[in-house]
Amino acid sequence: MKNSLNQKGNFPSEEEYHKISLSLPNAPEYVSVVRLTLSGIANRMGFDIEAIEDLKVAVAEACTNAITHGCGDCNYTIEFSILKDRLQIEISDKGRGFDYNLIQEPDLSQPREGGLGIFIIKSLMDEVKFFKNNNCGTKIIMSKKLGDA
């Protein structure tokens, strides 16, 4: 049976996977905790070292966005969903949110500082979805397939 996202961006049944959740202070020094946790999960699932490094970069970019654009005094959350054929990662913050459709592709011929995070995430992950929570934060759900799944 192939798993697929429903309209809310979640998988249909919690019985089909394990879930690991973290709630972190809105501070950059805790991104290393996320990267370390992710490395352990991905290694245990059987991802190769290149895929693990891609996952760590994508998640660090998403965490940096949550820290930068989220609520200054609020925690942001990360959920790792371990499925049979992929790892799904959901990062939610309580910032003002943004309209993903207004984000333009960066001009790589004239790079500038900032603005590449979403482009990097999309290029490293197999699936990426954004959800704006009515001026109460942003949720990004991204997944990476295991092997040739």
C-alpha positions in Angstrom: 0.0 0.0 0.0 1.5 3.4 -1.0 1.2 6.2 1.5 0.0 9.6 0.2 -0.7 13.0 1.8 -4.2 13.9 2.5 -5.7 17.5 2.1 -4.2 18.7 5.4 -0.8 17.5 4.5 -0.7 14.5 6.8 -0.5 10.8 6.2 -3.8 8.9 6.8 -3.0 6.7 9.7 -0.6 7.0 12.6 -0.5 3.2 12.8 1.6 3.2 9.5 4.6 5.0 11.0 6.5 6.2 14.0 6.6 9.8 15.0 9.3 11.7 16.9 8.6 15.3 17.9 10.8 18.1 19.2 9.8 21.6 20.5 12.8 24.0 20.4 13.4 27.5 21.5 13.5 30.1 18.8 17.3 30.3 18.9 19.9 29.2 16.3 22.1 27.3 18.8 19.5 24.5 18.9 19.5 23.7 15.2 22.5 21.4 15.9 20.1 19.3 18.1 17.7 18.9 15.2 20.6 18.0 12.8 21.9 15.4 15.3 18.4 13.9 15.8 17.8 13.8 12.1 21.2 12.1 11.5 20.3 9.3 14.0 16.9 8.7 12.5 18.0 8.8 8.9 20.9 6.5 9.6 18.7 4.0 11.4 16.3 4.0 8.5 19.1 3.2 6.1 19.7 6.4 4.2 23.2 6.7 2.8 25.6 9.4 3.9 24.9 11.7 0.9 21.1 11.6 1.5 21.7 12.3 5.2 23.8 15.3 4.4 21.1 16.6 2.0 18.4 16.0 4.7 20.5 17.9 7.3 21.0 20.9 5.0 17.3 21.1 4.0 16.2 20.8 7.6 18.7 23.4 8.8 17.4 25.8 6.2 13.8 25.2 7.3 14.7 25.7 10.9 16.5 28.9 10.1 13.4 30.2 8.4 11.3 29.2 11.4 13.7 31.0 13.7 14.0 34.1 11.5 10.3 34.5 10.7 8.6 32.8 13.6 7.5 34.3 16.9 10.5 35.5 18.9 9.4 34.1 22.2 7.7 31.0 21.0 9.1 27.6 20.4 8.9 26.0 16.9 8.2 22.3 16.5 9.6 19.5 14.4 8.0 16.2 13.7 9.9 13.3 12.1 7.5 10.7 10.6 9.3 7.4 9.9 7.5 5.6 7.1 8.3 2.4 5.3 9.6 4.1 2.2 10.4 7.7 3.3 11.1 10.2 6.0 8.7 13.0 6.4 9.7 16.1 8.3 7.2 18.8 9.4 8.4 22.1 10.8 5.9 24.6 12.3 6.3 28.1 13.7 4.0 30.7 15.1 5.1 33.6 13.1 3.0 35.8 10.9 3.2 33.3 8.0 3.8 34.0 4.3 2.3 33.3 1.0 4.5 30.7 -0.7 3.0 31.5 -4.1 4.6 35.0 -3.9 8.2 33.5 -3.5 10.1 33.8 -6.8 12.8 31.5 -8.0 16.2 33.1 -7.3 18.3 34.5 -10.1 21.4 32.3 -9.7 23.4 34.4 -12.2 23.2 37.3 -9.8 23.2 35.7 -6.4 22.4 37.8 -3.3 22.6 37.1 0.4 19.4 35.5 1.7 16.4 34.2 -0.2 17.9 30.8 -1.3 16.6 28.7 1.6 13.3 27.5 -0.1 15.1 26.9 -3.3 17.7 24.8 -1.5 15.0 22.8 0.4 13.1 22.1 -2.8 16.2 21.0 -4.7 17.3 18.5 -1.9 13.9 17.0 -1.0 11.6 14.8 -3.0 8.4 16.6 -1.9 7.9 20.0 -0.3 4.6 21.6 0.7 3.9 24.9 2.6 0.9 25.8 4.6 0.1 29.3 6.0 -1.9 29.1 9.2 -4.0 32.3 8.9 -1.5 34.8 10.3 -0.5 32.3 13.0 2.5 30.7 11.5 3.8 28.5 8.7 4.2 24.8 8.4 6.5 23.1 5.9 6.2 19.4 5.2 9.0 17.8 3.3 9.8 14.2 2.5 12.7 12.2 1.2 12.3 8.7 -0.2 14.5 5.9 1.0 16.7 4.4 -1.7 14.8 3.9 -4.9 11.4 3.8 -3.3 
